[in-house]
Amino acid sequence: MSQKVRNLTPTEPDILGCPRCDLISRIGAVEIGQKAECPRCGYRLLGKSEYRADKLLAYSVTAVVLLIFALTLDFIQYDSSGLTQSMTLLDAAWQLSYFHEKLLAVIVLLTVILYPLLYLFSLIAVFVALKARASAIARYCLRLSSHVKPWLMVDVFLLGTLISLIKISGLANVQLKLGFWLFCGFVAFLLVTYYLVNTMNLWSVVGKQIKTLNNAKAGITAREQGYKVCEVCHRLVSFGVSDCPCCGDDIDRHWWRSPQATLALILAATLLLIPAHWLPIMETVRFGAAQPSTIIGGVIELWQSGDAPIAAIVFIASLVIPVAKILALLGLMALARWQTPQAVNHRLVLYKVTDWIGRWSMIDIFVVAILVALVRSGTVMSVYPGAAAIAFGAAVVLTMLAAMSFDTRLFWREAEK
């Protein structure tokens, strides 16, 4: 694996479509350090970066090894009233399942452990398959990594863990065990891999033998010429073809990118936010006395205890972001019908920010998962998940899906009318 990715790439595809605005562009040779952007919306269609495949493979393998060891060792330990309790990383999901919060347990397990492992194993398989010239396996694994990528939340979980420690630091002596530090190393290597991997550069490698539709005209949208743009590899697909010939992605699966689907997801998330903020998200039992806590109650508690910065983070992530995201998506849907071509870029920036910040609302769910797994000393001191936890977790997932289903191509279609 000593070859650089650029040495594995002969020529780039001549024609690529923009999944953001649907414009077709003709791409020439792209050198190392250069990138090809959509002339209309600035979306990065192709880029060549200087990196070695063996280095990325080493990062990916290191991250996997660190996570495997982190799963087998104690994560956090606390001492309170003479009782010592510890938890592993897996306990964050298992304890939620024990208290019949199986959906929350699945969310934590997928976003923190299984999806990151699947993402890393997919990248490892891509690099190995490229070396072995197994292009079909490389295409499948690269497509899989693209679908898993938006759901990686290890950094959010790590921040939620730190907030959990601050919440209970005044009630118990907390110790960070080896599993925690190994998990921090895993997060670091995963994020480095995440940001160094040039997905479109890899697609130019694994899809180099796929015939492109060179008869399509640049400067005109794919829709006007009877084509669809694959959202994974940006190749053009003729109407009537369900699977992309390059990456194999199901093009017809993107039917849900419609205003109707976005609106339905937004309404469902809005309804779930009502019980999520009204009902207690967790319940703390100390010496037999139960103290339910709502999301806003937890923010007030952090503020009164002197942890104003942490209270601000939780307030923004749990209250401001979900509501702001819903309002922003509704506003974008309305503004898409009454705008000029000059205003498109402003709407696009708002959408990109809205799409990016949504995942950080999961902080409260991860805080609950950590506290439920760690603080379980019977009537002396225990934390139990509240009824609002499942509603809030589902609302966050729905708002993320709503942002993914929002069709940004509407900006240009309406502006061109």
C-alpha positions in Angstrom: 0.0 0.0 0.0 2.9 2.4 -0.6 1.3 3.8 -3.7 -0.3 7.2 -3.5 -3.9 7.6 -4.5 -2.9 9.9 -7.4 -0.8 7.1 -8.9 -3.8 4.9 -8.9 -5.9 7.4 -10.8 -5.5 7.7 -14.6 -8.0 10.3 -15.7 -11.1 11.9 -14.2 -14.6 11.5 -15.7 -15.4 14.1 -18.3 -18.9 14.7 -17.1 -20.2 15.2 -13.6 -23.5 16.4 -12.2 -24.0 18.6 -9.1 -26.2 16.9 -6.5 -26.9 20.3 -5.0 -28.1 22.3 -8.0 -28.4 19.6 -10.7 -26.0 21.5 -13.1 -23.8 19.4 -15.4 -20.2 20.3 -15.7 -17.4 19.0 -17.9 -14.3 18.3 -15.8 -10.8 18.3 -17.3 -7.6 16.9 -15.6 -7.4 17.9 -12.0 -3.9 18.1 -10.5 -2.8 17.5 -6.9 -3.9 20.4 -4.8 -6.6 21.5 -7.3 -10.3 21.0 -7.1 -13.2 21.3 -9.5 -16.3 23.1 -8.3 -19.8 23.6 -9.7 -19.8 27.0 -11.4 -23.3 27.7 -10.2 -23.3 26.8 -6.5 -19.7 26.1 -5.7 -20.2 22.5 -4.7 -17.0 20.5 -4.8 -17.4 18.0 -7.6 -13.8 16.6 -7.6 -10.6 17.3 -5.9 -7.1 15.8 -5.8 -5.2 15.8 -2.5 -1.7 14.7 -1.6 -2.0 11.8 0.8 -0.9 8.2 0.9 -3.3 5.3 1.0 -1.1 3.4 3.4 -1.2 6.3 6.0 -5.0 6.4 5.9 -5.1 2.6 6.2 -2.9 2.9 9.3 -5.1 5.6 10.8 -8.2 3.5 10.2 -6.7 0.3 11.7 -5.4 2.2 14.7 -8.8 3.7 15.4 -10.4 0.2 15.2 -7.9 -1.3 17.6 -8.3 1.6 20.1 -12.1 1.2 20.1 -12.0 -2.6 20.6 -9.7 -2.2 23.6 -11.9 0.7 24.9 -14.9 -1.6 24.8 -13.3 -4.2 27.0 -12.0 -1.9 29.7 -13.7 0.3 32.4 -14.7 3.7 31.0 -15.6 5.7 34.1 -15.7 5.0 37.8 -17.2 7.0 40.7 -17.3 6.7 44.5 -20.2 7.9 46.5 -21.2 7.2 50.2 -18.7 4.4 50.3 -20.0 2.7 47.2 -17.9 2.3 44.1 -19.4 1.9 40.7 -17.9 1.7 37.2 -19.1 1.4 33.7 -17.9 0.3 30.3 -18.6 2.0 27.0 -21.1 -0.7 26.1 -23.0 -0.1 29.3 -24.2 3.2 27.9 -26.4 1.2 25.5 -27.1 -1.9 27.6 -28.4 -0.1 30.6 -30.9 1.9 28.5 -32.1 -1.4 27.1 -32.4 -2.8 30.6 -34.8 0.0 31.5 -36.9 -0.7 28.4 -35.5 2.2 26.4 -34.5 -0.1 23.5 -34.8 2.6 20.8 -32.5 4.9 22.7 -30.1 2.0 23.2 -30.1 1.3 19.5 -29.4 5.0 18.7 -26.4 5.1 21.1 -25.1 1.7 19.9 -25.3 2.6 16.2 -24.0 6.2 16.3 -21.2 5.6 18.8 -19.9 2.1 18.1 -21.4 0.2 15.2 -21.6 2.9 12.5 -18.0 4.2 13.3 -16.7 0.6 13.1 -18.6 0.0 9.8 -17.2 3.3 8.4 -13.7 2.3 9.3 -13.9 -1.3 8.1 -15.4 0.0 4.8 -12.5 2.4 4.3 -10.0 -0.4 5.1 -11.7 -2.7 2.6 -11.6 0.1 0.0 -7.8 0.6 0.3 -7.2 -3.2 0.4 -9.5 -3.7 -2.7 -7.7 -0.9 -4.6 -4.4 -2.6 -4.0 -5.8 -6.0 -5.1 -7.6 -4.3 -8.1 -11.0 -5.5 -6.9 -12.9 -2.5 -8.1 -16.4 -4.0 -7.5 -15.6 -4.5 -3.8 -14.1 -1.1 -3.5 -17.2 0.5 -5.1 -19.6 -1.3 -2.7 -17.5 -0.4 0.4 -17.0 3.2 -0.6 -20.7 3.6 -1.2 -21.4 2.1 2.2 -19.0 4.5 3.9 -20.8 7.4 2.2 -24.2 6.3 3.6 -22.9 5.8 7.1 -20.8 9.0 7.3 -23.6 11.4 8.4 -24.5 9.3 11.4 -21.1 9.2 13.1 -21.4 11.0 16.5 -18.4 10.0 18.5 -17.4 13.6 19.0 -20.9 14.5 20.3 -20.8 11.5 22.6 -17.4 12.5 24.0 -18.8 16.0 24.8 -21.9 14.5 26.4 -19.6 12.3 28.5 -17.7 15.4 29.8 -21.0 17.2 30.6 -22.1 14.1 32.5 -19.0 14.1 34.6 -19.6 17.8 35.5 -23.2 17.0 36.5 -22.1 14.4 39.1 -18.7 15.7 40.1 -20.3 17.6 43.0 -22.0 14.4 44.3 -19.3 11.8 43.9 -15.6 11.3 43.2 -15.2 10.6 39.5 -12.3 8.8 38.0 -11.5 8.5 34.2 -10.4 5.0 33.5 -8.2 3.6 30.7 -11.1 2.8 28.5 -12.0 6.6 28.5 -8.6 7.6 27.3 -8.5 4.9 24.7 -11.9 6.1 23.4 -10.5 9.7 23.2 -7.6 8.3 21.0 -10.2 6.5 18.9 -12.2 9.7 18.4 -9.0 11.5 17.4 -7.9 9.0 14.8 -11.5 8.6 13.5 -11.8 12.4 13.0 -8.4 12.6 11.3 -9.4 9.8 8.9 -12.8 11.4 8.4 -11.3 14.7 7.3 -8.4 13.4 5.3 -10.3 10.9 3.2 -11.1 12.5 -0.2 -14.2 10.6 -1.2 -14.5 12.1 -4.7 -10.9 11.4 -5.3 -11.5 7.8 -4.4 -14.5 7.6 -6.7 -12.4 8.8 -9.6 -10.2 5.8 -8.8 -12.8 3.0 -8.3 -15.1 4.3 -11.1 -12.4 4.8 -13.7 -13.6 1.9 -15.8 -17.2 3.0 -15.9 -18.3 4.6 -19.1 -19.6 8.2 -18.6 -22.4 9.9 -20.5 -20.2 12.2 -22.6 -23.2 13.2 -24.8 -24.6 15.3 -22.0 -24.2 19.1 -22.4 -22.4 21.1 -19.8 -24.0 24.2 -18.4 -27.5 22.7 -18.5 -29.2 20.9 -15.7 -29.4 17.1 -15.7 -33.2 17.2 -15.4 -33.6 19.3 -18.6 -31.6 16.6 -20.5 -33.4 13.6 -19.1 -30.7 12.6 -16.6 -30.5 12.1 -12.9 -27.4 12.9 -10.7 -26.2 10.2 -8.4 -25.8 11.8 -4.9 -23.0 9.4 -4.0 -20.5 9.5 -6.9 -22.0 12.5 -8.9 -22.3 10.5 -12.1 -25.2 10.9 -14.6 -27.9 8.3 -14.9 -30.5 8.2 -17.5 -34.2 8.3 -16.5 -35.6 4.8 -16.3 -32.3 3.4 -14.8 -32.7 2.6 -11.1 -29.1 1.8 -10.2 -26.1 4.0 -10.7 -23.7 2.2 -13.1 -20.7 3.6 -11.2 -21.4 3.1 -7.5 -24.5 0.9 -7.6 -26.6 3.2 -5.5 -30.3 3.0 -5.8 -31.2 6.3 -7.6 -35.0 5.8 -7.1 -34.3 5.7 -3.3 -34.0 9.4 -3.4 -37.8 9.8 -4.0 -38.0 11.0 -0.4 -36.0 14.2 -1.3 -39.3 16.1 -1.7 -41.1 19.0 0.0 -43.8 16.6 1.1 -41.4 14.2 2.9 -39.5 17.2 4.4 -42.7 18.7 5.7 -44.0 15.4 7.2 -40.7 14.8 9.0 -40.7 18.4 10.3 -44.3 18.1 11.7 -43.5 14.7 13.3 -40.4 16.2 15.0 -42.3 19.2 16.2 -45.0 17.1 17.8 -42.3 15.0 19.6 -40.6 18.1 20.9 -43.6 18.9 23.0 -43.4 15.9 25.4 -39.6 16.0 25.1 -39.4 19.4 26.8 -42.5 18.9 29.0 -41.8 15.5 30.6 -38.7 14.6 32.6 -35.7 13.4 30.6 -34.2 11.6 33.6 -34.9 10.8 37.2 -32.3 10.9 40.0 -32.9 8.8 43.1 -30.9 9.8 46.3 -31.6 7.9 49.5 -35.0 6.9 48.3 -36.1 10.4 47.2 -36.8 10.7 43.5 -35.9 14.0 41.7 -37.3 14.2 38.1 -35.4 16.6 35.8 -36.6 18.1 32.5 -34.2 19.4 29.9 -34.7 23.0 31.0 -34.4 21.9 34.6 -31.0 20.4 33.9 -29.9 23.7 32.3 -31.0 25.7 35.3 -29.3 23.2 37.6 -26.0 23.5 35.8 -26.3 27.3 35.8 -27.0 27.5 39.5 -24.1 25.2 40.3 -21.7 27.7 38.6 -21.2 25.8 35.4 -22.5 28.6 33.1 -20.5 27.6 30.0 -21.8 24.0 30.2 -25.3 25.2 30.9 -25.1 27.4 27.8 -23.9 24.5 25.6 -26.7 22.2 26.8 -29.3 25.0 26.4 -28.2 25.7 22.8 -27.8 22.1 21.8 -31.1 20.8 23.4 -33.5 23.8 23.1 -32.2 26.3 20.6 -30.9 24.0 17.9 -33.9 21.7 17.5 -36.4 24.6 17.4 -34.1 26.8 15.2 -33.6 23.9 12.8 -37.3 23.3 12.4 -37.9 27.0 11.8 -35.0 27.3 9.4 -36.2 24.3 7.3 -39.8 25.7 7.2 -38.4 29.1 6.2 -36.2 27.6 3.5 -39.2 25.7 2.0 -41.2 28.9 1.9 -38.3 31.1 0.6 -37.5 28.6 -2.2 -40.7 29.7 -3.9 -40.1 33.5 -3.6 -36.5 34.3 -4.4 -34.3 35.6 -7.1 -31.1 33.9 -8.4 -29.0 36.4 -6.4 -30.5 35.2 -3.1 -29.9 31.5 -3.7 -26.4 31.5 -2.2 -27.7 33.0 1.1 -30.4 30.3 1.3 -27.7 27.7 0.6 -25.5 28.9 3.5 -28.4 28.7 5.8 -29.2 25.2 4.7 -25.6 24.0 5.2 -25.5 25.4 8.7 -28.8 23.9 9.5 -27.8 20.5 8.3 -24.5 20.6 10.1 -25.7 21.6 13.6 -28.5 19.1 13.9 -26.4 16.2 15.2 -25.2 18.2 18.2 -28.7 18.0 19.7 -27.9 14.4 20.7 -25.8 15.7 23.6 -28.7 15.3 26.1 -29.4 11.8 25.0 -25.7 10.8 25.5 -25.7 12.5 28.9 -28.7 10.4 29.9 -27.0 7.3 28.6 -23.8 7.9 30.6 -25.5 8.8 33.8 -27.9 5.8 33.6 -25.0 3.4 33.0 -22.7 4.9 35.7 -25.0 5.9 38.6 -26.8 2.8 39.6 -26.4 2.2 43.3 -30.0 1.4 44.2 -31.7 3.7 46.6 -28.5 5.4 47.7 -28.0 7.1 44.3 -29.3 6.0 40.9 -30.3 7.7 37.6 -33.2 6.4 35.5 -34.2 7.5 31.9 -37.3 9.6 31.8 -40.2 9.5 29.4 -38.9 12.5 27.5 -35.7 10.8 26.5 -37.2 8.6 23.8 -39.3 11.6 22.4 -36.3 13.9 22.3 -34.0 11.2 20.7 -36.7 10.5 18.0 -37.2 14.2 17.4 -33.4 14.8 16.8 -33.3 11.9 14.3 -36.3 13.2 12.5 -34.9 16.7 12.1 -31.7 15.2 10.7 -33.7 13.2 8.2 -35.8 16.3 7.4 -32.6 18.2 6.5 -31.3 15.3 4.4 -34.6 15.1 2.5 -34.7 18.8 1.8 -34.1 19.2 -2.0 -31.7 22.2 -2.5 -32.3 21.9 -6.3 -35.6 23.7 -5.6 -33.7 26.9 -5.0 -32.6 27.1 -8.6 -35.7 25.6 -10.2 -37.9 28.2 -8.6 -35.4 31.0 -9.3 -35.3 30.1 -13.0 -39.0 30.3 -13.5 
